Amino acid sequence: MKKFASAIELYGQAIEACPNEPAYYTNRAIAYLKVDNFEFAMNDCKQALNINPKFAKAYNRMSKCHIALGNLKDASIILQKSIELDPAN
C-alpha cells in the first residue's frame, strides 16, 4: 500500500509540473485503483480525456473504475471505446 501512496504523491507532483500530460493522470488513476479510491481514479481518467479524448488508456482505466463500482454496463461501453481507439491495448 505504501508504494501506491508514494506513486499517487509523485504523479501529483508530475501533474503540477506538467498538467497537460494525460499519461500522468492515468498512471495516478491506476495507483488510486490499487488503494480502492475509485472516485479519484475516475476523476483522473476524466481529466486525461479532457486533455486527449483519443487516449485509449484513459478509457481502459475508466472501465476498471466502473467495474469496481459495479457499473458493468458503463464499463462495457467505455471499454468498447478503448478497443475502437487502440485494438491492441
Secondary structure as the mmCIF struct_conf table of DSSP 4:
data_model
#
loop_
_struct_conf.conf_type_id
_struct_conf.id
_struct_conf.beg_label_comp_id
_struct_conf.beg_label_asym_id
_struct_conf.beg_label_seq_id
_struct_conf.end_label_comp_id
_struct_conf.end_label_asym_id
_struct_conf.end_label_seq_id
HELX_RH_AL_P HELX_RH_AL_P1 LYS A 2 ALA A 17
TURN_TY1_P TURN_TY1_P1 PRO A 19 ASN A 20
HELX_RH_AL_P HELX_RH_AL_P2 PRO A 22 LYS A 34
TURN_TY1_P TURN_TY1_P2 VAL A 35 ASP A 36
HELX_RH_AL_P HELX_RH_AL_P3 PHE A 38 ILE A 51
TURN_TY1_P TURN_TY1_P3 PRO A 53 LYS A 54
HELX_RH_AL_P HELX_RH_AL_P4 ALA A 56 ALA A 68
TURN_TY1_P TURN_TY1_P4 LEU A 69 GLY A 70
HELX_RH_AL_P HELX_RH_AL_P5 LEU A 72 LEU A 85
TURN_TY1_P TURN_TY1_P5 PRO A 87 ALA A 88
#
